[in-house]
């Protein structure tokens, strides 16, 4: 019995090991100074699972997650200002850190269930393989083929109605409406109608991929009757020649977009799941929050900036104007990747390989290269998607749509994990209005 118990790593009495992953891990001395506690109290916090601990390089002492220390510090401040019944952060009975076994962020980019997203791309894995890893925790031995989606009665009428408003809407709203239309055709309980959450997740992803046809000059929203990969559906809808190289880079874009830990839209999906929403509603909730400069809106603005600049010089002048006004520069920088977004680096490498690019693609590649060389700006994933779509000559709105379809895999994974966690994500508010 003793050997079967989980052993808890305790802090060393003296830990002079250097910090690993600066800004994320600190040694024991720094941990107790941050919290204003004794070493014995740090022992207790580790044993209760409130602070995660990892061995330091060389095996001398342990290191502790700063985010866990900050969460405990926030809880301590809360108790001192609001009493025993005070506010709780993030969830009922919880703290500011949510545990997950889905994605970890490191200097090399996201790792899904312990497997590097970049390695999945380099191994020519399909997006469907990635979804199985995220949803079920297992990377398939053989390529996964999804059966065609089968919407319910009345779906085509809803789809035809959506095409009438497609030209007046941005991609995230169109994808959201498409998912809800698909769910509505299945009835009040779409997951029960389809028989299993994973089947529902596959079909809502297929509905999103099909909805990218709404971005075309002649909007169309139709589902394939025969098995077709998500990359293949996107190629058909976005006017991309479905060669092996093109399909591979579409899979790469989707895999690199699939998850990036608890981004706001992902957190929104978890909140919806904790309240009992079905997977379709969790995804549309996330799409509604996918409006940040590092996600859907960033894709859109990076795409527009590239499209409006006829030359690299004009593009640089535009960026210099933004920098001089201290305005956000769409498509560059990411706080999780201060040394540069490795997802963007990999995707831009692949974009250069698939050529030959047309004039639009060549200009986009030149723009991002010169922005890095002359202004020191580091492209992020939204910029890489915008450049890729320029190289592939896709319709306007495609970068945000690609990122949304890919990120749906992560939203589903987090929604399923939140269901298993079994608690309501519900922060408390501190009232500051008139008494």
C-alpha positions as CSV (number, residue, x, y, z in Angstrom):
1,X,0.0,0.0,0.0
2,X,2.8,2.4,1.0
3,X,4.5,2.1,-2.4
4,X,1.2,2.6,-4.3
5,X,0.5,6.0,-2.7
6,X,1.3,9.1,-4.6
7,X,4.4,10.7,-3.2
8,X,4.4,14.5,-2.7
9,X,7.6,16.4,-3.4
10,X,8.4,18.5,-0.3
11,X,10.5,21.7,-0.4
12,X,14.1,21.6,0.6
13,X,15.2,23.5,3.7
14,X,17.5,25.6,1.5
15,X,17.0,25.9,-2.3
16,X,19.5,27.9,-4.2
17,X,18.7,26.3,-7.6
18,X,18.2,28.9,-10.3
19,X,14.7,29.7,-11.6
20,X,13.5,27.6,-14.6
21,X,11.3,29.0,-17.2
22,X,11.7,32.6,-15.8
23,X,8.5,34.2,-14.7
24,X,6.9,30.8,-14.1
25,X,8.9,28.9,-11.5
26,X,10.7,30.2,-8.3
27,X,12.7,28.5,-5.6
28,X,11.5,27.8,-2.1
29,X,13.0,30.9,-0.6
30,X,11.3,33.1,-3.1
31,X,8.0,31.2,-2.6
32,X,7.9,31.8,1.2
33,X,8.9,35.4,0.7
34,X,6.1,36.0,-1.8
35,X,3.5,34.5,0.6
36,X,5.0,35.8,3.8
37,X,4.9,32.3,5.4
38,X,7.2,29.8,7.1
39,X,8.8,26.8,5.4
40,X,6.5,24.5,7.3
41,X,3.5,26.2,5.8
42,X,4.9,25.8,2.3
43,X,5.1,22.0,3.2
44,X,1.4,22.1,4.0
45,X,0.4,23.9,0.9
46,X,2.3,21.4,-1.3
47,X,0.8,18.4,0.5
48,X,-2.7,19.8,0.0
49,X,-2.1,20.2,-3.8
50,X,-2.5,24.0,-3.6
51,X,1.0,24.6,-5.0
52,X,2.5,22.5,-7.8
53,X,6.2,21.6,-7.5
54,X,8.8,20.3,-9.9
55,X,12.4,19.2,-9.3
56,X,15.1,21.8,-10.0
57,X,17.8,21.2,-12.6
58,X,20.4,18.9,-11.1
59,X,18.0,17.5,-8.5
60,X,18.9,20.1,-5.8
61,X,15.7,21.4,-4.3
62,X,12.3,22.1,-5.9
63,X,10.7,24.9,-7.8
64,X,7.2,26.2,-7.5
65,X,4.6,27.7,-9.9
66,X,4.3,31.5,-9.5
67,X,0.6,31.3,-10.7
68,X,-0.2,29.0,-7.8
69,X,1.6,31.3,-5.3
70,X,-0.3,34.3,-6.7
71,X,-3.6,32.4,-6.4
72,X,-2.9,31.6,-2.8
73,X,-1.9,35.2,-2.1
74,X,-5.2,36.4,-3.6
75,X,-7.1,34.0,-1.4
76,X,-5.3,35.3,1.6
77,X,-6.0,38.9,0.8
78,X,-9.7,38.0,0.2
79,X,-10.0,36.5,3.6
80,X,-8.5,39.5,5.3
81,X,-10.9,42.0,3.6
82,X,-14.2,40.1,3.3
83,X,-14.2,37.7,6.2
84,X,-14.9,33.9,6.4
85,X,-17.7,34.1,3.8
86,X,-15.6,36.2,1.4
87,X,-15.3,36.1,-2.4
88,X,-13.9,33.1,-4.2
89,X,-12.0,33.5,-7.4
90,X,-12.8,31.6,-10.6
91,X,-15.1,28.9,-9.2
92,X,-17.2,28.0,-6.2
93,X,-14.8,26.8,-3.5
94,X,-11.8,27.2,-5.8
95,X,-8.9,29.5,-6.5
96,X,-7.4,31.5,-9.4
97,X,-5.7,28.5,-11.0
98,X,-7.7,25.8,-12.9
99,X,-6.1,22.4,-13.3
100,X,-6.0,20.9,-16.7
101,X,-4.5,17.8,-18.4
102,X,-5.1,19.1,-21.9
103,X,-2.5,21.7,-22.8
104,X,0.8,23.0,-21.4
105,X,2.6,26.1,-22.8
106,X,6.3,26.2,-23.1
107,X,9.0,28.0,-25.2
108,X,8.4,25.5,-28.0
109,X,4.7,26.2,-28.1
110,X,1.7,24.2,-26.9
111,X,1.9,20.5,-25.9
112,X,-1.3,18.6,-26.2
113,X,-1.6,15.8,-23.6
114,X,2.2,15.9,-23.4
115,X,2.8,15.8,-27.1
116,X,4.3,18.8,-28.9
117,X,1.9,20.4,-31.4
118,X,4.9,21.2,-33.6
119,X,5.9,17.6,-33.6
120,X,2.4,16.6,-34.7
121,X,2.8,18.9,-37.6
122,X,6.3,17.7,-38.6
123,X,5.0,14.1,-38.4
124,X,2.3,15.0,-41.0
125,X,-0.5,14.2,-38.6
126,X,-4.0,15.2,-39.6
127,X,-6.2,17.6,-37.7
128,X,-8.6,14.6,-37.0
129,X,-5.7,12.8,-35.3
130,X,-5.1,15.9,-33.2
131,X,-8.7,16.1,-32.1
132,X,-8.7,12.5,-31.0
133,X,-5.7,13.2,-28.9
134,X,-7.3,16.3,-27.3
135,X,-10.7,14.8,-26.7
136,X,-9.8,11.2,-25.8
137,X,-6.1,11.4,-24.7
138,X,-4.9,8.9,-27.3
139,X,-3.0,9.6,-30.5
140,X,-4.4,7.2,-33.1
141,X,-2.1,4.6,-34.6
142,X,-3.9,4.8,-38.0
143,X,-5.4,7.9,-39.7
144,X,-8.8,8.8,-38.5
145,X,-11.7,9.1,-41.0
146,X,-14.9,10.8,-39.8
147,X,-18.2,9.7,-41.2
148,X,-20.2,12.5,-43.0
149,X,-22.3,14.7,-40.8
150,X,-26.1,14.1,-40.9
151,X,-28.1,17.1,-39.9
152,X,-31.7,17.0,-38.9
153,X,-34.9,17.9,-40.8
154,X,-35.0,21.6,-41.9
155,X,-31.3,22.1,-41.9
156,X,-31.0,23.1,-45.5
157,X,-33.7,25.8,-45.1
158,X,-31.7,27.3,-42.3
159,X,-28.5,27.0,-44.3
160,X,-30.0,28.7,-47.3
161,X,-31.2,31.6,-45.0
162,X,-27.6,32.0,-43.7
163,X,-26.2,32.4,-47.2
164,X,-28.5,35.5,-47.6
165,X,-26.7,37.4,-44.9
166,X,-23.2,36.0,-45.3
167,X,-21.7,39.0,-47.1
168,X,-22.7,41.3,-44.3
169,X,-21.1,39.4,-41.5
170,X,-17.6,38.5,-40.2
171,X,-16.4,34.9,-40.2
172,X,-16.8,34.1,-36.4
173,X,-20.5,35.1,-36.4
174,X,-21.1,33.1,-39.6
175,X,-19.5,30.0,-38.0
176,X,-21.5,30.5,-34.8
177,X,-24.8,30.8,-36.6
178,X,-23.9,27.7,-38.7
179,X,-23.2,25.6,-35.5
180,X,-26.5,26.7,-34.0
181,X,-28.4,26.0,-37.2
182,X,-27.0,22.5,-37.2
183,X,-27.8,22.0,-33.5
184,X,-31.3,23.4,-34.1
185,X,-32.0,20.9,-36.9
186,X,-31.3,18.0,-34.4
187,X,-33.8,19.1,-31.8
188,X,-33.8,20.1,-28.2
189,X,-31.0,17.8,-27.1
190,X,-28.6,17.5,-30.1
191,X,-26.0,15.5,-28.2
192,X,-28.5,12.9,-27.2
193,X,-29.9,12.8,-30.7
194,X,-26.4,12.0,-32.0
195,X,-25.7,9.5,-29.3
196,X,-22.4,10.6,-27.9
197,X,-20.4,13.8,-27.1
198,X,-17.5,12.8,-29.4
199,X,-19.9,12.2,-32.3
200,X,-21.5,15.6,-31.6
201,X,-18.0,17.2,-31.6
202,X,-17.1,15.7,-34.9
203,X,-20.3,16.9,-36.5
204,X,-20.2,20.4,-35.2
205,X,-16.6,20.7,-36.4
206,X,-17.7,19.5,-39.9
207,X,-20.5,22.1,-39.8
208,X,-18.0,24.8,-39.0
209,X,-15.7,23.7,-41.8
210,X,-18.6,23.6,-44.3
211,X,-19.6,27.1,-43.2
212,X,-16.3,28.5,-44.5
213,X,-18.0,28.4,-47.9
214,X,-20.0,31.4,-46.8
215,X,-16.8,33.5,-47.2
216,X,-16.7,32.8,-51.0
217,X,-17.8,35.4,-53.6
218,X,-20.9,33.2,-54.0
219,X,-21.7,32.1,-50.4
220,X,-22.5,28.4,-50.0
221,X,-23.1,26.3,-46.9
222,X,-23.4,22.6,-47.7
223,X,-22.2,19.4,-46.1
224,X,-20.4,16.6,-48.0
225,X,-22.3,13.3,-48.4
226,X,-19.1,11.3,-48.5
227,X,-16.3,11.1,-46.0
228,X,-14.0,14.1,-46.4
229,X,-11.2,15.4,-44.2
230,X,-11.6,18.8,-42.5
231,X,-8.6,20.0,-44.5
232,X,-10.2,18.8,-47.7
233,X,-13.5,20.6,-46.9
234,X,-11.6,23.8,-46.2
235,X,-9.7,23.5,-49.4
236,X,-12.9,23.1,-51.4
237,X,-14.7,26.0,-49.7
238,X,-11.7,28.4,-49.8
239,X,-10.7,27.8,-53.4
240,X,-7.4,26.0,-52.5
241,X,-6.1,23.3,-54.8
242,X,-6.2,20.1,-52.8
243,X,-2.7,18.9,-53.4
244,X,-0.9,16.9,-50.6
245,X,1.2,19.9,-49.8
246,X,-1.8,22.2,-49.5
247,X,-3.7,19.8,-47.4
248,X,-0.7,19.3,-45.2
249,X,-0.4,23.0,-44.5
250,X,-4.1,23.3,-43.8
251,X,-3.8,20.5,-41.2
252,X,-0.8,22.3,-39.8
253,X,-2.7,25.5,-39.4
254,X,-5.6,23.7,-37.7
255,X,-3.3,21.8,-35.3
256,X,-1.3,24.8,-34.3
257,X,-4.5,26.7,-33.7
258,X,-6.2,23.9,-31.7
259,X,-5.5,25.1,-28.2
260,X,-3.4,27.5,-26.3
261,X,-4.5,26.8,-22.7
262,X,-7.1,29.1,-20.9
263,X,-7.5,31.9,-23.5
264,X,-10.6,34.0,-22.8
265,X,-12.7,32.1,-25.4
266,X,-11.6,28.8,-24.0
267,X,-12.5,29.9,-20.5
268,X,-15.9,31.0,-21.8
269,X,-16.4,27.5,-23.1
270,X,-15.6,26.0,-19.7
271,X,-18.0,28.4,-18.0
272,X,-20.8,27.3,-20.3
273,X,-19.9,23.6,-19.8
274,X,-19.9,24.0,-16.0
275,X,-23.5,25.5,-16.3
276,X,-24.7,22.4,-18.2
277,X,-24.6,23.7,-21.8
278,X,-24.3,21.2,-24.6
279,X,-21.2,21.1,-26.8
280,X,-22.8,23.1,-29.6
281,X,-23.6,25.9,-27.1
282,X,-20.1,25.8,-25.5
283,X,-18.5,26.3,-29.0
284,X,-20.8,29.2,-29.9
285,X,-20.2,30.8,-26.5
286,X,-16.5,30.6,-27.2
287,X,-16.9,32.0,-30.7
288,X,-18.6,35.0,-29.2
289,X,-15.5,35.6,-27.0
290,X,-13.1,35.0,-29.8
291,X,-12.6,38.7,-30.5
292,X,-9.2,39.5,-29.0
293,X,-6.1,40.8,-30.7
294,X,-4.4,37.4,-30.3
295,X,-7.3,35.5,-31.7
296,X,-10.1,36.2,-34.2
297,X,-10.0,39.9,-34.3
298,X,-6.2,39.8,-34.5
299,X,-6.5,37.6,-37.6
300,X,-8.9,40.0,-39.2
301,X,-6.8,43.1,-38.5
302,X,-3.6,41.4,-39.6
303,X,-5.3,40.3,-42.8
304,X,-6.7,43.8,-43.5
305,X,-3.3,45.5,-42.9
306,X,-1.6,43.2,-45.4
307,X,-4.3,43.6,-48.0
308,X,-4.3,47.4,-47.8
309,X,-0.5,47.7,-48.2
310,X,0.4,47.3,-51.9
311,X,4.1,47.2,-51.1
312,X,6.3,46.2,-48.2
313,X,7.4,49.9,-47.8
314,X,3.8,51.0,-47.4
315,X,3.2,48.2,-44.9
316,X,6.2,49.3,-42.8
317,X,5.0,52.9,-42.9
318,X,1.7,51.7,-41.5
319,X,3.3,49.8,-38.7
320,X,5.6,52.7,-37.8
321,X,2.5,54.9,-37.5
322,X,0.9,52.5,-35.1
323,X,4.1,52.3,-33.1
324,X,4.5,56.0,-32.9
325,X,0.9,56.4,-31.6
326,X,1.5,53.5,-29.2
327,X,-1.4,51.7,-30.8
328,X,-1.8,47.9,-30.8
329,X,0.1,46.4,-33.7
330,X,-2.1,43.5,-35.1
331,X,-0.3,40.3,-35.8
332,X,2.8,40.7,-33.6
333,X,3.8,39.8,-30.1
334,X,2.4,37.4,-27.6
335,X,2.8,37.5,-23.8
336,X,3.1,33.8,-23.5
337,X,5.9,33.7,-26.1
338,X,8.2,36.7,-25.3
339,X,10.9,35.3,-27.5
340,X,8.6,34.8,-30.5
341,X,5.6,32.7,-31.2
342,X,6.9,29.2,-32.2
343,X,3.6,28.4,-33.9
344,X,4.0,31.3,-36.2
345,X,7.6,30.5,-37.0
346,X,6.7,26.9,-38.0
347,X,3.7,28.0,-40.1
348,X,5.6,30.7,-41.9
349,X,8.3,28.2,-42.7
350,X,5.7,25.9,-44.3
351,X,4.1,28.8,-46.1
352,X,7.4,29.5,-47.8
353,X,7.8,25.9,-48.9
354,X,4.5,25.5,-50.7
355,X,5.0,28.1,-53.4
356,X,5.1,29.4,-55.9
357,X,3.1,32.2,-54.3
358,X,1.3,34.8,-56.4
359,X,2.0,38.5,-56.0
360,X,-0.3,38.8,-53.0
361,X,1.5,36.0,-51.2
362,X,5.0,37.2,-52.1
363,X,4.2,40.7,-50.8
364,X,2.8,39.3,-47.5
365,X,5.9,37.2,-46.9
366,X,8.1,40.2,-47.6
367,X,6.0,42.4,-45.3
368,X,6.3,40.1,-42.3
369,X,10.1,39.5,-42.9
370,X,10.9,43.2,-43.1
371,X,8.7,44.0,-40.0
372,X,10.9,41.5,-38.1
373,X,14.2,42.6,-39.6
374,X,13.7,46.4,-39.5
375,X,11.3,46.9,-36.6
376,X,12.1,43.9,-34.4
377,X,8.5,42.8,-34.4
378,X,7.8,39.1,-33.8
379,X,4.9,37.6,-35.8
380,X,2.3,35.7,-33.8
381,X,-0.1,33.0,-35.0
382,X,-2.8,35.3,-36.3
383,X,-0.2,37.0,-38.5
384,X,1.1,33.6,-39.8
385,X,-2.4,32.6,-40.6
386,X,-3.0,35.9,-42.5
387,X,0.3,35.4,-44.5
388,X,-0.6,31.8,-45.2
389,X,-4.1,32.8,-46.5
390,X,-2.4,35.4,-48.7
391,X,-0.1,32.7,-50.1
392,X,-3.1,30.4,-50.7
393,X,-5.2,33.3,-52.2
394,X,-8.2,32.6,-50.0
395,X,-11.2,34.8,-49.6
396,X,-11.3,37.6,-47.0
397,X,-12.0,36.4,-43.5
398,X,-10.3,33.0,-44.0
399,X,-7.5,33.5,-41.4
400,X,-10.0,34.0,-38.6
401,X,-12.2,31.1,-39.9
402,X,-9.2,28.8,-40.0
403,X,-8.2,29.7,-36.4
404,X,-11.8,29.2,-35.2
405,X,-12.2,25.8,-36.8
406,X,-8.9,24.7,-35.3
407,X,-9.6,26.1,-31.9
408,X,-13.0,24.3,-31.8
409,X,-11.0,21.2,-31.0
410,X,-9.6,22.8,-27.8
411,X,-13.0,24.2,-26.8
412,X,-14.6,20.8,-27.0
413,X,-11.7,19.3,-25.0
414,X,-12.0,21.9,-22.3
415,X,-15.8,21.6,-22.2
416,X,-15.5,17.8,-21.7
417,X,-12.8,18.2,-19.0
418,X,-15.0,20.7,-17.2
419,X,-17.9,18.3,-17.1
420,X,-15.7,15.7,-15.5
421,X,-14.5,18.4,-12.9
422,X,-18.1,18.7,-11.7
423,X,-18.1,22.2,-10.4
424,X,-19.7,25.5,-11.4
425,X,-17.3,28.1,-12.6
426,X,-18.7,31.1,-10.9
427,X,-16.6,34.0,-9.6
428,X,-17.8,36.2,-6.7
429,X,-18.2,39.9,-7.0
430,X,-17.2,42.5,-4.4
431,X,-19.9,45.2,-4.4
432,X,-18.5,48.8,-4.5
433,X,-21.7,50.7,-5.3
434,X,-23.8,53.0,-3.0
435,X,-25.1,51.4,0.2
